[in-house]
Amino acid sequence: MLTSYYAIHGSHVDAVAISAVVPSFYKGRRCTKLSPNYSIFSEWKSTKDNDRFTYRFGEEVLSGLDPNEVYSELGDNAILLCYEKPNDFCHRHLVASWLMRNIPHLIIQEATSTTRSGFQFY
């Protein structure tokens, strides 16, 4: 499994959008249950408090999900997409960390190019 952003992998066959809103060009799969709700996102936009976002996203979104079911739904080859570049704070990194904490064999990497090579580990 990989993570990336729309500008790089938005047209990839394995892409899965996990943001609440997607770019107009995006036509791929979506998994909105992994999206931050409007309240969490709005608070973060106004405060840029990453710790608060991380806490709320964990409590209000991830805690209500079964990581094994989510992983099964996404599939091994999924590329989880959001808007932010690899080194920016983004909820896809929180999702990746949550999945790896709860599914011991799972390794998720950040795709840093348009190919499936050139990855960063979390």
MOTA-V241879 format. One record per helix or strand. SS is the DSSP state (A for helix, B for strand). FROM is the first residue (numbers start at 1). TO is the last residue. If there is no record, write none. Layout:
BEGIN
{{SS,FROM,TO} {SS,FROM,TO}}
END
This chain:
BEGIN
{{B,2,5} {A,6,9} {B,15,17} {B,29,30} {A,32,34} {A,38,47} {A,50,60} {A,62,64} {A,67,74} {B,79,82} {A,91,102} {B,109,111} {B,119,121}}
END
